[in-house]
């Protein structure tokens, strides 16, 4: 089969007998194919059109959230409302300095606070601050970005998820990224766990590059096909999410593709909390659909630890921050 990323026909079978373990939707078994040339992995016969849309019925992105009850889509963020509202985040004063010192005294706190807003830089244009979230789902992240002063827009191909976002007065539209006509209009674009849902990721990355203004910021996150979890859990790895996940990157393949499309200042984020969540979900799937032998779980967990899952390249996710060059 031809690789969807580099076009090479040097491909090989990677894993088969994939089933939908997340929703109650019915689908045939699937297989993953790996490109020997670039390392990219893709689904052999991905769903298309209405069949693909139907596969999202009951998916977590359609969950209803209430703007009245929650701040930034999650009530836990109310404790840091002053930080996110801009009182400390983007200002230089004594209170800001104190807060920065405070967040750094507690290990991991500053990282978690910035992670929640996908590390949106404070030096982006304060006049426009136009931000696009690709695959916005129910709009949870749009709430966060809007609350810190960004003029947000979200797009998603799932009409049910978009309806949830619009209900909360968020600017969201059911449209494909490639159908957007404008160029160079956004200061920031985020695409979190979306690139794996599409069959033409190279075209998406090129379109994102064109939509960004010079020095525009990109945040991208996706499951890591070379992770410890995939090697150990295989068909029960949460990152597979068959049949909704169509393609899979490693740190190397995603970084290479971003650089090829023109992005600079690439920084791979050490996102251990996100990696742990996927590992926990994988164990739950194995417990639900696999063996009930707890001795087997113990051996599997030991095997997982021996793969060194704390090493960056073995994380369950690839998270990268990048910029469009200021001068092109």
Phi and psi restraints in degrees (value plus and minus 20) as a CYANA .aco file:
   2 UNK   PHI    -102.0   -62.0
   2 UNK   PSI     115.0   155.0
   3 UNK   PHI     -88.9   -48.9
   3 UNK   PSI     113.0   153.0
   4 UNK   PHI     -93.2   -53.2
   4 UNK   PSI     -31.6     8.4
   5 UNK   PHI    -124.0   -84.0
   5 UNK   PSI     -73.2   -33.2
   6 UNK   PHI    -124.7   -84.7
   6 UNK   PSI     -31.5     8.5
   7 UNK   PHI      66.5   106.5
   7 UNK   PSI     -21.1    18.9
   8 UNK   PHI     -89.4   -49.4
   8 UNK   PSI     127.1   167.1
   9 UNK   PHI    -117.9   -77.9
   9 UNK   PSI     -15.9    24.1
  10 UNK   PHI    -104.8   -64.8
  10 UNK   PSI      61.5   101.5
  11 UNK   PHI    -143.4  -103.4
  11 UNK   PSI     144.0   184.0
  12 UNK   PHI    -165.6  -125.6
  12 UNK   PSI     133.9   173.9
  13 UNK   PHI     -87.6   -47.6
  13 UNK   PSI     115.0   155.0
  14 UNK   PHI    -129.7   -89.7
  14 UNK   PSI     -73.2   -33.2
  15 UNK   PHI    -177.8  -137.8
  15 UNK   PSI     127.0   167.0
  16 UNK   PHI    -151.1  -111.1
  16 UNK   PSI    -188.7  -148.7
  17 UNK   PHI      38.1    78.1
  17 UNK   PSI      16.4    56.4
  18 UNK   PHI     -97.4   -57.4
  18 UNK   PSI     119.6   159.6
  19 UNK   PHI    -151.6  -111.6
  19 UNK   PSI     138.8   178.8
  20 UNK   PHI     -98.0   -58.0
  20 UNK   PSI      87.4   127.4
  21 UNK   PHI    -120.8   -80.8
  21 UNK   PSI     -20.6    19.4
  22 UNK   PHI    -122.7   -82.7
  22 UNK   PSI     -63.2   -23.2
  23 UNK   PHI    -137.0   -97.0
  23 UNK   PSI     155.4   195.4
  24 UNK   PHI    -111.0   -71.0
  24 UNK   PSI     -13.3    26.7
  25 UNK   PHI     -89.2   -49.2
  25 UNK   PSI     123.4   163.4
  26 UNK   PHI    -109.6   -69.6
  26 UNK   PSI     121.4   161.4
  27 UNK   PHI    -179.7  -139.7
  27 UNK   PSI     137.1   177.1
  28 UNK   PHI     -91.4   -51.4
  28 UNK   PSI     142.0   182.0
  29 UNK   PHI     -84.1   -44.1
  29 UNK   PSI     129.7   169.7
  30 UNK   PHI    -144.9  -104.9
  30 UNK   PSI     149.9   189.9
  31 UNK   PHI    -158.1  -118.1
  31 UNK   PSI     131.2   171.2
  32 UNK   PHI    -126.2   -86.2
  32 UNK   PSI     119.8   159.8
  33 UNK   PHI    -135.8   -95.8
  33 UNK   PSI     118.9   158.9
  34 UNK   PHI    -135.4   -95.4
  34 UNK   PSI     117.0   157.0
  35 UNK   PHI    -102.4   -62.4
  35 UNK   PSI     105.6   145.6
  36 UNK   PHI     -93.5   -53.5
  36 UNK   PSI     -41.4    -1.4
  37 UNK   PHI    -100.4   -60.4
  37 UNK   PSI     -69.7   -29.7
  38 UNK   PHI    -133.6   -93.6
  38 UNK   PSI     -31.9     8.1
  39 UNK   PHI      68.1   108.1
  39 UNK   PSI     -20.5    19.5
  40 UNK   PHI     -88.1   -48.1
  40 UNK   PSI     123.6   163.6
  41 UNK   PHI    -141.8  -101.8
  41 UNK   PSI     118.5   158.5
  42 UNK   PHI    -166.3  -126.3
  42 UNK   PSI     138.6   178.6
  43 UNK   PHI     -94.8   -54.8
  43 UNK   PSI     117.7   157.7
  44 UNK   PHI     -85.8   -45.8
  44 UNK   PSI     -70.6   -30.6
  45 UNK   PHI    -149.2  -109.2
  45 UNK   PSI      59.2    99.2
  46 UNK   PHI     -88.9   -48.9
  46 UNK   PSI     129.9   169.9
  47 UNK   PHI     -87.3   -47.3
  47 UNK   PSI     133.9   173.9
  48 UNK   PHI    -158.0  -118.0
  48 UNK   PSI     140.7   180.7
  49 UNK   PHI      36.5    76.5
  49 UNK   PSI    -154.3  -114.3
  50 UNK   PHI     -83.0   -43.0
  50 UNK   PSI     -54.6   -14.6
  51 UNK   PHI     -80.7   -40.7
  51 UNK   PSI     -58.8   -18.8
  52 UNK   PHI     -90.2   -50.2
  52 UNK   PSI     -62.9   -22.9
  53 UNK   PHI     -81.0   -41.0
  53 UNK   PSI     -61.9   -21.9
  54 UNK   PHI     -84.0   -44.0
  54 UNK   PSI     -47.3    -7.3
  55 UNK   PHI     -87.2   -47.2
  55 UNK   PSI     -33.4     6.6
  56 UNK   PHI    -115.8   -75.8
  56 UNK   PSI     -17.7    22.3
  57 UNK   PHI     -82.2   -42.2
  57 UNK   PSI     101.8   141.8
  58 UNK   PHI      63.7   103.7
  58 UNK   PSI     -14.3    25.7
  59 UNK   PHI     -91.9   -51.9
  59 UNK   PSI     135.6   175.6
  60 UNK   PHI     -82.8   -42.8
  60 UNK   PSI     -44.7    -4.7
  61 UNK   PHI     -89.5   -49.5
  61 UNK   PSI     -33.0     7.0
  62 UNK   PHI    -114.2   -74.2
  62 UNK   PSI     -19.2    20.8
  63 UNK   PHI     -83.3   -43.3
  63 UNK   PSI     115.6   155.6
  64 UNK   PHI     -99.0   -59.0
  64 UNK   PSI     114.4   154.4
  65 UNK   PHI    -145.0  -105.0
  65 UNK   PSI     130.1   170.1
  66 UNK   PHI    -131.0   -91.0
  66 UNK   PSI     102.4   142.4
  67 UNK   PHI     -86.1   -46.1
  67 UNK   PSI     -49.8    -9.8
  68 UNK   PHI     -90.8   -50.8
  68 UNK   PSI     -55.0   -15.0
  69 UNK   PHI    -110.8   -70.8
  69 UNK   PSI     -45.1    -5.1
  70 UNK   PHI    -142.2  -102.2
  70 UNK   PSI     127.3   167.3
  71 UNK   PHI    -122.9   -82.9
  71 UNK   PSI     103.7   143.7
  72 UNK   PHI      40.7    80.7
  72 UNK   PSI       7.5    47.5
  73 UNK   PHI      60.6   100.6
  73 UNK   PSI     -19.5    20.5
  74 UNK   PHI    -177.7  -137.7
  74 UNK   PSI     100.5   140.5
  75 UNK   PHI     -82.1   -42.1
  75 UNK   PSI     -40.1    -0.1
  76 UNK   PHI     -82.4   -42.4
  76 UNK   PSI     -45.0    -5.0
  77 UNK   PHI     -97.9   -57.9
  77 UNK   PSI     -28.4    11.6
  78 UNK   PHI     -82.3   -42.3
  78 UNK   PSI     -48.1    -8.1
  79 UNK   PHI     -87.3   -47.3
  79 UNK   PSI     -40.2    -0.2
  80 UNK   PHI    -140.1  -100.1
  80 UNK   PSI      10.0    50.0
  81 UNK   PHI     -80.1   -40.1
  81 UNK   PSI     -60.6   -20.6
  82 UNK   PHI     -83.5   -43.5
  82 UNK   PSI     -57.0   -17.0
  83 UNK   PHI     -83.9   -43.9
  83 UNK   PSI     -69.1   -29.1
  84 UNK   PHI     -95.1   -55.1
  84 UNK   PSI     -47.4    -7.4
  85 UNK   PHI     -91.4   -51.4
  85 UNK   PSI     -30.3     9.7
  86 UNK   PHI      85.4   125.4
  86 UNK   PSI     -23.4    16.6
  87 UNK   PHI     -83.5   -43.5
  87 UNK   PSI     -53.7   -13.7
  88 UNK   PHI    -142.1  -102.1
  88 UNK   PSI     -48.1    -8.1
  89 UNK   PHI     -83.0   -43.0
  89 UNK   PSI     -65.8   -25.8
  90 UNK   PHI    -135.3   -95.3
  90 UNK   PSI      -8.5    31.5
  91 UNK   PHI    -133.5   -93.5
  91 UNK   PSI     133.2   173.2
  92 UNK   PHI    -132.4   -92.4
  92 UNK   PSI      76.8   116.8
  93 UNK   PHI    -170.8  -130.8
  93 UNK   PSI    -198.9  -158.9
  94 UNK   PHI     -83.3   -43.3
  94 UNK   PSI     -59.8   -19.8
  95 UNK   PHI     -84.7   -44.7
  95 UNK   PSI     -59.5   -19.5
  96 UNK   PHI     -83.9   -43.9
  96 UNK   PSI     -63.0   -23.0
  97 UNK   PHI     -83.3   -43.3
  97 UNK   PSI     -63.7   -23.7
  98 UNK   PHI     -81.2   -41.2
  98 UNK   PSI     -63.9   -23.9
  99 UNK   PHI     -85.8   -45.8
  99 UNK   PSI     -58.5   -18.5
 100 UNK   PHI     -85.1   -45.1
 100 UNK   PSI     -59.8   -19.8
 101 UNK   PHI     -85.0   -45.0
 101 UNK   PSI     -62.9   -22.9
 102 UNK   PHI     -81.0   -41.0
 102 UNK   PSI     -66.1   -26.1
 103 UNK   PHI     -87.8   -47.8
 103 UNK   PSI     -44.4    -4.4
 104 UNK   PHI    -106.5   -66.5
 104 UNK   PSI     -37.4     2.6
 105 UNK   PHI     -93.2   -53.2
 105 UNK   PSI     -48.9    -8.9
 106 UNK   PHI    -115.5   -75.5
 106 UNK   PSI      94.0   134.0
 107 UNK   PHI     -74.5   -34.5
 107 UNK   PSI     105.1   145.1
 108 UNK   PHI      65.6   105.6
 108 UNK   PSI     -30.3     9.7
 109 UNK   PHI     -86.0   -46.0
 109 UNK   PSI     -67.5   -27.5
 110 UNK   PHI     -80.9   -40.9
 110 UNK   PSI     -60.5   -20.5
 111 UNK   PHI     -81.3   -41.3
 111 UNK   PSI     -65.0   -25.0
 112 UNK   PHI     -86.7   -46.7
 112 UNK   PSI     -56.5   -16.5
 113 UNK   PHI     -85.1   -45.1
 113 UNK   PSI     -63.7   -23.7
 114 UNK   PHI     -95.7   -55.7
 114 UNK   PSI     -52.4   -12.4
 115 UNK   PHI     -80.1   -40.1
 115 UNK   PSI     -57.4   -17.4
 116 UNK   PHI     -83.3   -43.3
 116 UNK   PSI     -45.3    -5.3
 117 UNK   PHI    -129.4   -89.4
 117 UNK   PSI       1.4    41.4
 118 UNK   PHI      33.5    73.5
 118 UNK   PSI      15.4    55.4
 119 UNK   PHI      39.2    79.2
 119 UNK   PSI      10.5    50.5
 120 UNK   PHI     -76.3   -36.3
 120 UNK   PSI     101.6   141.6
 121 UNK   PHI     -86.1   -46.1
 121 UNK   PSI     126.3   166.3
 122 UNK   PHI    -100.1   -60.1
 122 UNK   PSI     -33.4     6.6
 123 UNK   PHI    -115.1   -75.1
 123 UNK   PSI      -9.3    30.7
 124 UNK   PHI     -88.8   -48.8
 124 UNK   PSI     138.0   178.0
 125 UNK   PHI     -71.5   -31.5
 125 UNK   PSI      97.5   137.5
 126 UNK   PHI     -96.0   -56.0
 126 UNK   PSI     -35.6     4.4
 127 UNK   PHI     -97.7   -57.7
 127 UNK   PSI     -64.3   -24.3
 128 UNK   PHI    -121.3   -81.3
 128 UNK   PSI     -79.4   -39.4
 129 UNK   PHI      28.2    68.2
 129 UNK   PSI      28.9    68.9
 130 UNK   PHI    -100.9   -60.9
 130 UNK   PSI     108.7   148.7
 131 UNK   PHI    -151.1  -111.1
 131 UNK   PSI     117.5   157.5
 132 UNK   PHI    -136.3   -96.3
 132 UNK   PSI     109.7   149.7
 133 UNK   PHI    -129.6   -89.6
 133 UNK   PSI      95.1   135.1
 134 UNK   PHI    -109.0   -69.0
 134 UNK   PSI     105.7   145.7
 135 UNK   PHI      56.3    96.3
 135 UNK   PSI      31.4    71.4
 136 UNK   PHI     -91.4   -51.4
 136 UNK   PSI     -35.1     4.9
 137 UNK   PHI      37.4    77.4
 137 UNK   PSI    -152.9  -112.9
 138 UNK   PHI    -100.3   -60.3
 138 UNK   PSI     -18.4    21.6
 139 UNK   PHI      71.3   111.3
 139 UNK   PSI      -5.6    34.4
 140 UNK   PHI     -79.8   -39.8
 140 UNK   PSI     -65.7   -25.7
 141 UNK   PHI     -92.4   -52.4
 141 UNK   PSI     -52.1   -12.1
 142 UNK   PHI     -77.8   -37.8
 142 UNK   PSI     -57.3   -17.3
 143 UNK   PHI     -79.2   -39.2
 143 UNK   PSI     -64.2   -24.2
 144 UNK   PHI     -85.5   -45.5
 144 UNK   PSI     -67.8   -27.8
 145 UNK   PHI     -84.8   -44.8
 145 UNK   PSI     -58.4   -18.4
 146 UNK   PHI     -85.5   -45.5
 146 UNK   PSI     -57.8   -17.8
 147 UNK   PHI     -89.7   -49.7
 147 UNK   PSI     -39.3     0.7
 148 UNK   PHI    -123.0   -83.0
 148 UNK   PSI      -4.9    35.1
 149 UNK   PHI      82.5   122.5
 149 UNK   PSI     -12.7    27.3
 150 UNK   PHI    -106.7   -66.7
 150 UNK   PSI     125.8   165.8
 151 UNK   PHI    -109.4   -69.4
 151 UNK   PSI      83.3   123.3
 152 UNK   PHI    -119.7   -79.7
 152 UNK   PSI     130.6   170.6
 153 UNK   PHI    -161.0  -121.0
 153 UNK   PSI     118.5   158.5
 154 UNK   PHI    -143.1  -103.1
 154 UNK   PSI     124.8   164.8
 155 UNK   PHI    -148.9  -108.9
 155 UNK   PSI     128.8   168.8
 156 UNK   PHI    -180.3  -140.3
 156 UNK   PSI     126.5   166.5
 157 UNK   PHI    -105.3   -65.3
 157 UNK   PSI     -27.4    12.6
 158 UNK   PHI    -112.0   -72.0
 158 UNK   PSI      88.4   128.4
 159 UNK   PHI     -84.0   -44.0
 159 UNK   PSI     -50.1   -10.1
 160 UNK   PHI     -87.3   -47.3
 160 UNK   PSI     -63.8   -23.8
 161 UNK   PHI     -85.1   -45.1
 161 UNK   PSI     -62.7   -22.7
 162 UNK   PHI     -82.4   -42.4
 162 UNK   PSI     -58.3   -18.3
 163 UNK   PHI     -80.2   -40.2
 163 UNK   PSI     -58.9   -18.9
 164 UNK   PHI     -83.7   -43.7
 164 UNK   PSI     -60.8   -20.8
 165 UNK   PHI     -86.5   -46.5
 165 UNK   PSI     -63.6   -23.6
 166 UNK   PHI     -83.7   -43.7
 166 UNK   PSI     -54.3   -14.3
 167 UNK   PHI     -79.7   -39.7
 167 UNK   PSI     -45.2    -5.2
 168 UNK   PHI    -120.0   -80.0
 168 UNK   PSI       7.6    47.6
 169 UNK   PHI      39.6    79.6
 169 UNK   PSI      15.7    55.7
 170 UNK   PHI    -124.5   -84.5
 170 UNK   PSI     125.9   165.9
 171 UNK   PHI     -99.9   -59.9
 171 UNK   PSI      74.4   114.4
 172 UNK   PHI    -152.8  -112.8
 172 UNK   PSI     128.7   168.7
 173 UNK   PHI    -162.1  -122.1
 173 UNK   PSI     122.3   162.3
 174 UNK   PHI    -108.6   -68.6
 174 UNK   PSI      75.2   115.2
 175 UNK   PHI    -174.9  -134.9
 175 UNK   PSI     130.6   170.6
 176 UNK   PHI    -100.3   -60.3
 176 UNK   PSI     123.9   163.9
 177 UNK   PHI     -76.6   -36.6
 177 UNK   PSI     -62.6   -22.6
 178 UNK   PHI     -88.0   -48.0
 178 UNK   PSI     -33.3     6.7
 179 UNK   PHI    -108.3   -68.3
 179 UNK   PSI     -27.0    13.0
 180 UNK   PHI     -92.6   -52.6
 180 UNK   PSI     109.9   149.9
 181 UNK   PHI    -110.4   -70.4
 181 UNK   PSI     -49.1    -9.1
 182 UNK   PHI     -89.0   -49.0
 182 UNK   PSI     140.1   180.1
 183 UNK   PHI    -148.0  -108.0
 183 UNK   PSI     128.3   168.3
 184 UNK   PHI      31.3    71.3
 184 UNK   PSI      35.9    75.9
 185 UNK   PHI    -141.5  -101.5
 185 UNK   PSI     -29.7    10.3
 186 UNK   PHI    -132.9   -92.9
 186 UNK   PSI     120.3   160.3
 187 UNK   PHI    -102.4   -62.4
 187 UNK   PSI     -44.9    -4.9
 188 UNK   PHI    -170.6  -130.6
 188 UNK   PSI     123.4   163.4
 189 UNK   PHI    -153.3  -113.3
 189 UNK   PSI     111.9   151.9
 190 UNK   PHI    -139.2   -99.2
 190 UNK   PSI     120.7   160.7
 191 UNK   PHI    -163.7  -123.7
 191 UNK   PSI      72.7   112.7
 192 UNK   PHI    -125.8   -85.8
 192 UNK   PSI      96.9   136.9
 193 UNK   PHI      32.2    72.2
 193 UNK   PSI      33.3    73.3
 194 UNK   PHI    -148.8  -108.8
 194 UNK   PSI     -59.8   -19.8
 195 UNK   PHI     -78.0   -38.0
 195 UNK   PSI     -48.1    -8.1
 196 UNK   PHI     -94.9   -54.9
 196 UNK   PSI     -28.9    11.1
 197 UNK   PHI    -112.4   -72.4
 197 UNK   PSI     -19.3    20.7
 198 UNK   PHI    -142.6  -102.6
 198 UNK   PSI     134.9   174.9
 199 UNK   PHI    -111.9   -71.9
 199 UNK   PSI     -33.0     7.0
 200 UNK   PHI    -145.0  -105.0
 200 UNK   PSI      43.7    83.7
 201 UNK   PHI     -82.4   -42.4
 201 UNK   PSI     -52.3   -12.3
 202 UNK   PHI     -81.6   -41.6
 202 UNK   PSI     -61.8   -21.8
 203 UNK   PHI     -84.9   -44.9
 203 UNK   PSI     -57.1   -17.1
 204 UNK   PHI     -84.4   -44.4
 204 UNK   PSI     -65.8   -25.8
 205 UNK   PHI     -83.7   -43.7
 205 UNK   PSI     -59.2   -19.2
 206 UNK   PHI     -85.0   -45.0
 206 UNK   PSI     -59.8   -19.8
 207 UNK   PHI     -86.1   -46.1
 207 UNK   PSI     -60.9   -20.9
 208 UNK   PHI     -79.5   -39.5
 208 UNK   PSI     -64.2   -24.2
 209 UNK   PHI     -77.9   -37.9
 209 UNK   PSI     -63.5   -23.5
 210 UNK   PHI     -90.4   -50.4
 210 UNK   PSI     -49.7    -9.7
 211 UNK   PHI     -98.5   -58.5
 211 UNK   PSI     -38.9     1.1
 212 UNK   PHI    -101.3   -61.3
 212 UNK   PSI     124.9   164.9
 213 UNK   PHI     -93.9   -53.9
 213 UNK   PSI     140.6   180.6
 214 UNK   PHI     -73.5   -33.5
 214 UNK   PSI     115.8   155.8
 215 UNK   PHI      49.8    89.8
 215 UNK   PSI      -4.3    35.7
 216 UNK   PHI     -89.8   -49.8
 216 UNK   PSI     133.4   173.4
 217 UNK   PHI    -123.4   -83.4
 217 UNK   PSI     118.8   158.8
 218 UNK   PHI    -143.2  -103.2
 218 UNK   PSI     113.3   153.3
 219 UNK   PHI    -139.8   -99.8
 219 UNK   PSI     106.2   146.2
 220 UNK   PHI    -156.5  -116.5
 220 UNK   PSI     115.5   155.5
 221 UNK   PHI    -157.7  -117.7
 221 UNK   PSI     122.3   162.3
 222 UNK   PHI    -180.6  -140.6
 222 UNK   PSI     135.3   175.3
 223 UNK   PHI     -80.7   -40.7
 223 UNK   PSI     127.0   167.0
 224 UNK   PHI    -118.2   -78.2
 224 UNK   PSI      91.6   131.6
 225 UNK   PHI     -89.4   -49.4
 225 UNK   PSI     -32.7     7.3
 226 UNK   PHI    -125.6   -85.6
 226 UNK   PSI       2.5    42.5
 227 UNK   PHI     -96.0   -56.0
 227 UNK   PSI     144.1   184.1
 228 UNK   PHI     -80.0   -40.0
 228 UNK   PSI     -59.7   -19.7
 229 UNK   PHI     -81.4   -41.4
 229 UNK   PSI     -64.6   -24.6
 230 UNK   PHI     -84.3   -44.3
 230 UNK   PSI     -59.9   -19.9
 231 UNK   PHI     -84.6   -44.6
 231 UNK   PSI     -53.0   -13.0
 232 UNK   PHI    -114.9   -74.9
 232 UNK   PSI     -67.9   -27.9
 233 UNK   PHI    -103.6   -63.6
 233 UNK   PSI     -46.0    -6.0
 234 UNK   PHI      33.5    73.5
 234 UNK   PSI    -136.3   -96.3
 235 UNK   PHI     -81.2   -41.2
 235 UNK   PSI     -41.5    -1.5
 236 UNK   PHI    -115.0   -75.0
 236 UNK   PSI     -14.6    25.4
 237 UNK   PHI     -87.2   -47.2
 237 UNK   PSI     107.7   147.7
 238 UNK   PHI     -81.9   -41.9
 238 UNK   PSI     -47.2    -7.2
 239 UNK   PHI     -87.8   -47.8
 239 UNK   PSI     -37.2     2.8
 240 UNK   PHI     -90.8   -50.8
 240 UNK   PSI     -69.1   -29.1
 241 UNK   PHI      24.6    64.6
 241 UNK   PSI      27.9    67.9
 242 UNK   PHI     -86.0   -46.0
 242 UNK   PSI     120.0   160.0
 243 UNK   PHI    -119.3   -79.3
 243 UNK   PSI      -7.4    32.6
 244 UNK   PHI     -96.0   -56.0
 244 UNK   PSI     -53.2   -13.2
 245 UNK   PHI    -105.7   -65.7
 245 UNK   PSI     103.1   143.1
 246 UNK   PHI    -125.8   -85.8
 246 UNK   PSI     -51.6   -11.6
 247 UNK   PHI    -159.9  -119.9
 247 UNK   PSI     139.0   179.0
 248 UNK   PHI    -161.1  -121.1
 248 UNK   PSI     115.9   155.9
 249 UNK   PHI    -132.5   -92.5
 249 UNK   PSI     139.6   179.6
 250 UNK   PHI    -128.5   -88.5
 250 UNK   PSI     155.3   195.3
 251 UNK   PHI     -77.1   -37.1
 251 UNK   PSI     -63.1   -23.1
 252 UNK   PHI     -85.5   -45.5
 252 UNK   PSI     -67.2   -27.2
 253 UNK   PHI     -88.9   -48.9
 253 UNK   PSI     -59.0   -19.0
 254 UNK   PHI     -90.6   -50.6
 254 UNK   PSI     -63.6   -23.6
 255 UNK   PHI     -80.2   -40.2
 255 UNK   PSI     -63.6   -23.6
 256 UNK   PHI     -82.8   -42.8
 256 UNK   PSI     -61.3   -21.3
 257 UNK   PHI     -88.2   -48.2
 257 UNK   PSI     -59.3   -19.3
 258 UNK   PHI     -84.3   -44.3
 258 UNK   PSI     -62.9   -22.9
 259 UNK   PHI     -85.7   -45.7
 259 UNK   PSI     -59.2   -19.2
 260 UNK   PHI     -83.1   -43.1
 260 UNK   PSI     -52.8   -12.8
 261 UNK   PHI    -104.5   -64.5
 261 UNK   PSI     -24.2    15.8
 262 UNK   PHI      92.9   132.9
 262 UNK   PSI     -22.0    18.0
 263 UNK   PHI     -92.5   -52.5
 263 UNK   PSI     128.3   168.3
 264 UNK   PHI    -149.5  -109.5
 264 UNK   PSI     154.6   194.6
 265 UNK   PHI      34.3    74.3
 265 UNK   PSI      21.0    61.0
 266 UNK   PHI     -89.0   -49.0
 266 UNK   PSI     113.7   153.7
 267 UNK   PHI    -153.7  -113.7
 267 UNK   PSI      99.5   139.5
 268 UNK   PHI    -103.6   -63.6
 268 UNK   PSI     106.8   146.8
 269 UNK   PHI    -110.8   -70.8
 269 UNK   PSI     113.2   153.2
 270 UNK   PHI    -104.6   -64.6
 270 UNK   PSI      65.2   105.2
 271 UNK   PHI    -120.8   -80.8
 271 UNK   PSI      56.1    96.1
 272 UNK   PHI     -86.2   -46.2
 272 UNK   PSI     -59.7   -19.7
 273 UNK   PHI     -78.1   -38.1
 273 UNK   PSI     -62.5   -22.5
 274 UNK   PHI     -85.5   -45.5
 274 UNK   PSI     -57.4   -17.4
 275 UNK   PHI     -84.5   -44.5
 275 UNK   PSI     -61.4   -21.4
 276 UNK   PHI     -84.0   -44.0
 276 UNK   PSI     -58.6   -18.6
 277 UNK   PHI     -81.7   -41.7
 277 UNK   PSI     -61.4   -21.4
 278 UNK   PHI     -88.7   -48.7
 278 UNK   PSI     -58.6   -18.6
 279 UNK   PHI     -82.1   -42.1
 279 UNK   PSI     -64.8   -24.8
 280 UNK   PHI     -80.9   -40.9
 280 UNK   PSI     -63.0   -23.0
 281 UNK   PHI     -84.9   -44.9
 281 UNK   PSI     -55.0   -15.0
 282 UNK   PHI     -85.5   -45.5
 282 UNK   PSI     -61.5   -21.5
 283 UNK   PHI     -81.9   -41.9
 283 UNK   PSI     -59.7   -19.7
 284 UNK   PHI     -85.0   -45.0
 284 UNK   PSI     -60.8   -20.8
 285 UNK   PHI     -84.9   -44.9
 285 UNK   PSI     -60.6   -20.6
 286 UNK   PHI     -84.6   -44.6
 286 UNK   PSI     -60.2   -20.2
 287 UNK   PHI     -87.1   -47.1
 287 UNK   PSI     -55.5   -15.5
 288 UNK   PHI     -96.6   -56.6
 288 UNK   PSI     -61.8   -21.8
 289 UNK   PHI    -131.8   -91.8
 289 UNK   PSI     -31.5     8.5
 290 UNK   PHI    -124.3   -84.3
 290 UNK   PSI    -167.0  -127.0
 291 UNK   PHI     -93.2   -53.2
 291 UNK   PSI     136.1   176.1
 292 UNK   PHI    -123.3   -83.3
 292 UNK   PSI      -9.8    30.2
 293 UNK   PHI     -99.7   -59.7
 293 UNK   PSI      91.2   131.2
 294 UNK   PHI     -94.0   -54.0
 294 UNK   PSI     -43.7    -3.7
 295 UNK   PHI     -85.4   -45.4
 295 UNK   PSI     -56.4   -16.4
 296 UNK   PHI     -83.6   -43.6
 296 UNK   PSI     -60.7   -20.7
 297 UNK   PHI     -81.4   -41.4
 297 UNK   PSI     -61.1   -21.1
 298 UNK   PHI     -82.6   -42.6
 298 UNK   PSI     -65.0   -25.0
 299 UNK   PHI     -84.9   -44.9
 299 UNK   PSI     -58.7   -18.7
 300 UNK   PHI     -85.9   -45.9
 300 UNK   PSI     -62.0   -22.0
 301 UNK   PHI     -84.1   -44.1
 301 UNK   PSI     -59.8   -19.8
 302 UNK   PHI     -84.2   -44.2
 302 UNK   PSI     -62.1   -22.1
 303 UNK   PHI     -81.5   -41.5
 303 UNK   PSI     -59.5   -19.5
 304 UNK   PHI     -83.0   -43.0
 304 UNK   PSI     -65.0   -25.0
 305 UNK   PHI     -84.6   -44.6
 305 UNK   PSI     -54.7   -14.7
 306 UNK   PHI     -89.5   -49.5
 306 UNK   PSI     -36.7     3.3
 307 UNK   PHI    -100.0   -60.0
 307 UNK   PSI     -23.7    16.3
 308 UNK   PHI      39.7    79.7
 308 UNK   PSI      45.3    85.3
 309 UNK   PHI     -87.2   -47.2
 309 UNK   PSI     -32.6     7.4
 310 UNK   PHI    -102.9   -62.9
 310 UNK   PSI     -31.3     8.7
 311 UNK   PHI     -92.5   -52.5
 311 UNK   PSI     116.9   156.9
 312 UNK   PHI     -72.4   -32.4
 312 UNK   PSI     -67.8   -27.8
 313 UNK   PHI     -88.4   -48.4
 313 UNK   PSI     -33.8     6.2
 314 UNK   PHI    -119.7   -79.7
 314 UNK   PSI     -19.1    20.9
 315 UNK   PHI     -79.0   -39.0
 315 UNK   PSI     137.6   177.6
 316 UNK   PHI     -95.4   -55.4
 316 UNK   PSI     -34.3     5.7
 317 UNK   PHI    -151.0  -111.0
 317 UNK   PSI     134.1   174.1
 318 UNK   PHI    -128.7   -88.7
 318 UNK   PSI      99.3   139.3
 319 UNK   PHI    -143.8  -103.8
 319 UNK   PSI     103.1   143.1
 320 UNK   PHI    -152.7  -112.7
 320 UNK   PSI     115.9   155.9
 321 UNK   PHI    -125.1   -85.1
 321 UNK   PSI     118.9   158.9
 322 UNK   PHI    -172.7  -132.7
 322 UNK   PSI     146.9   186.9
 323 UNK   PHI    -152.1  -112.1
 323 UNK   PSI     131.0   171.0
 324 UNK   PHI    -102.2   -62.2
 324 UNK   PSI     119.3   159.3
 325 UNK   PHI     -76.0   -36.0
 325 UNK   PSI     126.3   166.3
 326 UNK   PHI     -90.7   -50.7
 326 UNK   PSI     -49.6    -9.6
 327 UNK   PHI    -145.1  -105.1
 327 UNK   PSI     108.1   148.1
